[in-house]
Amino acid sequence: MYKQIAENKRRTVYIIIGFVLMVGVIASLFAWAYNDPFIAVWTVIVSVVYAIIQYYAAGSLTMVMTGAKEITKKDNPRFYNIVENLSITTGLPMPKVYIVDDKAPNAFATGRDPKHAAVAATTGLLDIMNDKEVTAVMAHEMSHVKNYDIRVSMIVFGLVCVIGLISDLAFRMMFYGNRQRNNEGSPVGYVLVLIAAVLSPIVASLAQMAVSRQREYLADASAVNITRYPEGMIDALKKLQSHSTPMKSQNVAAEAMYINNPLRKGFFSNLFSSHPPIEKRIERLEHGKKTF
């Protein structure tokens, strides 16, 4: 467990450094193409500032983008009490509690560390699962908090978002460059747009794959250790599998945070998913029943 926490902390640093270096390289290409070195300088400065802001604000940004609403105990005593009891059991600080109005059953955790964590569940999950199953799901999410998985996922979320912004910037620069050249085509501009268009999904996929699938297996097992009830986690996963539907508000950048892939199923979404297949997660728990 401590090894996983240390590894996640190191991975966070590596991802941030890689993010700044990648933006610097792309900014240098833009500066060379448009013969303006200040483009590179300002882009790197902005990327560093963005990385700092992202570290402290990504949790709140995630909640805004997912449509999650913070609740108190009086808003939903059942759900709030489950999280509160798990906080006491695990010895973790009480996270902020959110609900997402979505019929697709799902849940996630976010934040930069256990003292600044938040957990959320969809209305669909709360509707179809009993208390033991909801407890298992939230124990899974609290395990992500304890293992610092949330920090890695949060940084990946910000990285994927900024890749989209860079791609959009490439398009804008191309069209702006064309207007400056009396609407003549800019070969360099088109090349840069092509590079950005190809690079964006590749980097996004690699960033998501950096969030190891192994963390989901570990969180499942940790949830069982917390609840001492393997059937709760197994039954919860079975319901997620049988009721699996894409969320109405989808965001590729936030995919790694959820307990189940929230995106529409497809070959590429499955290939680059940060989640192992649910049937394999169930199989591992079934085999490990005697060891819990």
C-alpha positions in Angstrom: 0.0 0.0 0.0 2.7 2.5 1.0 4.6 1.5 -2.2 1.6 2.4 -4.3 1.2 5.8 -2.5 4.9 6.6 -3.1 4.7 5.5 -6.7 1.6 7.7 -7.3 3.4 10.7 -5.8 6.4 10.2 -8.2 4.1 9.6 -11.1 2.4 13.0 -10.5 5.8 14.8 -10.7 6.7 13.0 -13.9 3.4 13.8 -15.6 3.7 17.5 -14.7 7.3 17.7 -16.0 6.3 15.8 -19.2 3.4 18.2 -19.7 5.5 21.3 -19.4 8.2 19.9 -21.7 5.6 18.8 -24.3 4.0 22.3 -24.4 7.4 23.8 -24.7 8.3 21.7 -27.7 5.0 22.5 -29.4 5.4 26.2 -28.6 8.8 26.2 -30.1 7.4 24.8 -33.3 4.8 27.6 -33.5 7.5 30.2 -32.7 9.7 28.8 -35.5 6.8 28.6 -38.0 5.7 32.2 -37.4 9.2 33.6 -36.7 8.2 34.9 -33.3 10.2 33.6 -30.3 7.8 35.3 -27.8 5.2 32.6 -28.7 7.4 29.9 -27.2 8.4 32.0 -24.1 4.8 33.0 -23.3 3.4 29.6 -24.0 5.9 27.9 -21.6 5.2 30.6 -18.9 1.4 30.1 -19.3 1.8 26.3 -19.2 3.8 26.5 -15.9 1.2 28.8 -14.4 -1.5 26.5 -15.6 0.1 23.5 -14.0 0.2 25.3 -10.7 -3.4 26.4 -10.9 -4.4 23.0 -12.1 -2.9 21.4 -9.1 -5.0 23.4 -6.7 -8.2 24.0 -8.7 -8.7 20.8 -10.7 -10.9 19.2 -8.1 -13.4 22.1 -8.3 -13.1 22.2 -12.1 -13.9 18.4 -12.3 -17.1 18.9 -10.3 -18.2 21.8 -12.6 -17.5 19.8 -15.8 -19.3 16.6 -14.5 -22.3 18.6 -13.2 -21.8 17.3 -9.6 -23.7 19.1 -6.8 -22.3 19.2 -3.3 -24.7 17.9 -0.6 -25.0 17.9 3.1 -26.4 15.3 5.5 -29.9 16.7 5.3 -29.9 16.6 1.5 -29.3 12.8 1.3 -28.8 11.2 4.8 -28.4 7.7 3.4 -25.5 8.5 1.1 -23.8 11.1 3.3 -23.9 8.7 6.3 -22.3 5.9 4.3 -19.4 8.2 3.3 -19.1 9.5 6.9 -18.9 6.0 8.3 -16.3 5.0 5.8 -14.3 8.1 6.7 -14.3 7.0 10.3 -13.4 3.4 9.5 -10.5 4.3 7.2 -9.2 7.1 9.4 -9.4 9.5 6.5 -10.6 13.1 6.7 -14.3 13.5 5.7 -14.3 14.3 2.0 -16.8 16.6 0.4 -19.8 14.7 -0.9 -21.4 15.2 -4.3 -24.2 13.8 -6.4 -24.4 13.8 -10.2 -27.9 13.8 -11.7 -27.4 11.0 -14.2 -29.3 7.7 -14.7 -26.0 5.9 -15.6 -24.7 4.2 -12.5 -21.2 5.5 -11.7 -19.0 7.1 -9.0 -15.7 8.8 -8.7 -13.3 10.5 -6.3 -11.0 13.5 -6.9 -8.8 16.0 -5.2 -5.1 16.6 -4.7 -4.7 14.7 -1.4 -6.9 13.1 1.4 -7.3 16.5 3.1 -8.8 18.0 -0.1 -10.7 15.1 -1.4 -14.3 14.8 -2.8 -16.4 11.8 -3.7 -19.4 11.6 -5.9 -22.0 9.2 -7.1 -24.7 9.4 -9.7 -28.4 9.2 -9.0 -28.5 6.1 -11.1 -26.0 4.3 -8.9 -27.9 5.3 -5.7 -31.2 4.2 -7.2 -30.2 0.7 -8.2 -27.8 -0.3 -5.4 -28.6 -1.3 -1.8 -26.7 0.1 1.2 -24.1 -2.6 1.2 -23.4 -2.1 -2.5 -23.2 1.6 -2.2 -20.9 1.2 0.8 -18.6 -1.1 -1.3 -18.5 1.4 -4.1 -17.6 4.3 -1.8 -15.0 2.2 0.0 -13.5 1.7 -3.5 -13.4 5.5 -4.0 -12.1 6.1 -0.5 -9.3 3.7 -1.3 -8.4 5.9 -4.3 -8.2 8.8 -1.9 -6.0 6.9 0.5 -3.7 5.6 -2.2 -3.3 9.1 -3.8 -4.8 7.7 -7.1 -6.9 10.9 -7.1 -3.9 13.1 -7.5 -2.7 11.2 -10.5 -6.1 11.2 -12.1 -6.5 14.9 -11.4 -3.3 15.7 -13.2 -4.2 13.5 -16.1 -7.5 15.3 -16.3 -5.8 18.7 -16.6 -3.3 17.4 -19.1 -5.9 16.0 -21.5 -7.8 19.3 -21.2 -4.8 21.4 -22.2 -4.0 19.1 -25.1 -7.5 20.0 -26.5 -6.7 23.7 -26.0 -3.4 23.3 -27.9 -5.2 21.7 -30.8 -7.7 24.5 -30.9 -4.9 27.0 -30.8 -3.3 25.4 -33.8 -6.5 25.8 -35.8 -6.9 29.4 -34.8 -3.3 30.2 -35.6 -3.6 28.6 -39.0 -6.7 30.6 -40.0 -5.2 33.8 -38.5 -2.0 33.2 -40.5 -4.0 32.7 -43.6 -5.8 36.0 -43.2 -2.5 37.8 -42.6 -1.3 36.3 -45.9 -4.4 37.5 -47.9 -6.1 34.1 -47.4 -3.2 32.2 -49.1 -2.7 28.7 -47.8 0.1 28.3 -45.2 1.8 24.9 -45.7 3.5 25.2 -42.3 0.2 26.1 -40.7 -1.5 23.1 -42.2 1.4 20.8 -41.1 1.1 22.2 -37.5 -2.6 21.6 -37.5 -2.1 18.1 -38.7 0.5 17.5 -36.0 -1.8 18.8 -33.3 -4.7 16.8 -34.6 -2.7 13.6 -34.6 -0.9 14.4 -31.3 -3.9 15.3 -29.3 -5.7 11.9 -29.2 -2.4 10.0 -28.9 -1.2 12.0 -25.9 -4.6 11.9 -24.3 -4.6 8.1 -24.7 -1.1 7.7 -23.3 -1.9 10.0 -20.4 -4.9 7.9 -19.5 -2.9 4.7 -19.9 -0.4 6.2 -17.4 -3.1 5.8 -14.9 -2.5 2.1 -14.4 -5.4 -0.4 -14.7 -3.8 -2.1 -11.7 -5.1 0.7 -9.5 -8.7 -0.5 -10.0 -7.9 -4.0 -9.0 -6.2 -2.6 -5.9 -9.1 -0.4 -5.0 -11.6 -3.3 -5.4 -9.5 -5.4 -3.0 -9.0 -2.5 -0.6 -12.8 -1.9 -0.6 -13.3 -5.6 0.5 -10.7 -5.2 3.2 -12.5 -2.1 4.5 -16.0 -3.6 4.5 -15.0 -7.2 5.2 -17.8 -8.2 2.8 -16.6 -9.4 -0.6 -20.1 -9.9 -1.9 -20.9 -6.2 -1.6 -18.2 -5.3 -4.0 -18.9 -8.2 -6.3 -22.6 -7.5 -6.4 -21.9 -3.8 -7.0 -19.7 -4.6 -10.0 -22.3 -7.0 -11.4 -24.9 -4.2 -11.3 -22.5 -1.8 -12.9 -21.9 -4.4 -15.6 -25.6 -5.1 -16.2 -26.7 -1.5 -16.1 -23.7 -0.1 -17.9 -24.7 2.9 -20.0 -22.7 6.0 -21.1 -23.2 9.1 -19.0 -25.1 11.9 -20.6 -22.3 14.4 -19.9 -19.3 12.7 -21.2 -15.7 14.0 -20.9 -12.7 12.0 -22.1 -10.5 13.9 -19.8 -12.4 12.7 -16.7 -12.7 9.0 -17.8 -10.0 7.7 -15.5 -11.7 9.0 -12.4 -14.8 6.9 -12.6 -15.3 3.4 -11.1 -16.7 2.3 -14.5 -15.9 3.7 -18.0 -18.5 6.5 -18.5 -17.9 6.8 -22.3 -19.7 5.1 -25.1 -18.4 1.7 -25.8 -16.2 1.2 -28.9 -13.1 -0.5 -30.1 -10.8 2.5 -29.3 -12.5 3.4 -26.0 -11.9 -0.2 -24.8 -8.4 -0.3 -26.2 -7.2 2.8 -24.4 -9.5 2.6 -21.4 -7.8 3.1 -18.0 -10.3 0.5 -16.6 -9.9 -3.3 -16.8 -13.0 -5.2 -17.9 -15.5 -5.5 -15.1 -15.7 -9.3 -15.6 -12.0 -9.6 -14.8 -12.4 -7.5 -11.7 -15.2 -9.7 -10.6 -13.2 -12.8 -11.3 -10.3 -11.5 -9.2 -12.6 -10.8 -6.3 -14.2 -14.3 -6.6 -10.8 -15.9 -6.5 -9.6 -13.8 -3.6 -12.6 -14.4 -1.3 -10.7 -16.8 0.9 -7.8 -14.4 1.4 -9.8 -11.4 2.4 
